Amino acid sequence: MSFSVEYDEPGDYIIVTVKGKFTLDEFKKLCFGVREQLEKYKCNKVLNDLSRASVNISITDLYRMPSLAREIGIPRKVKRALLVRKVDQTIRFLETVFMNRGNMIRVFRNREEALKWLIGDPFGIPGSPGNGIGSKRSQFLDDL
């Protein structure tokens, strides 16, 4: 597996590109790179491009991923778009686990739609101010 972590200045987001077999160990390495870029550029949006990756992570480890990301230093308030080739049960489970732990994440098969959601709406949920970054709810979740 290989991955890259880069900053997109015009969109003010981090883009993570993953190719090949994606495992929990690779996820941990990737998180350290993402944390470094988030801190360096003071941004809070990440496009995770897994469209050329195969996810090889057990259900138990998928369940642990939000906690691992937080332990490594990626806050819940980071808005994440997950770009995949195919939306299957594993990907939906991953999305649900992150959302249930207070993370803003959404799965996409189309890059343009992912970017529109990621950089277009500051709250992540159209018509729902107060549920996103900077809200009292978001701050409460970060303090947990």
FENNOR-V841110 format. One record per helix or strand of 3 or more residues. SS is the DSSP state (a for helix, b for strand). FROM is the first residue (numbers start at 1). LEN is the number of residues. If there is no record, write none. Layout:
BEGIN
ss->SS from->FROM len->LEN
ss->SS from->FROM len->LEN
END
This chain:
BEGIN
ss->b from->2 len->7
ss->b from->13 len->10
ss->a from->24 len->18
ss->b from->45 len->11
ss->a from->59 len->14
ss->b from->79 len->5
ss->a from->89 len->12
ss->b from->104 len->5
ss->a from->111 len->10
ss->a from->136 len->8
END
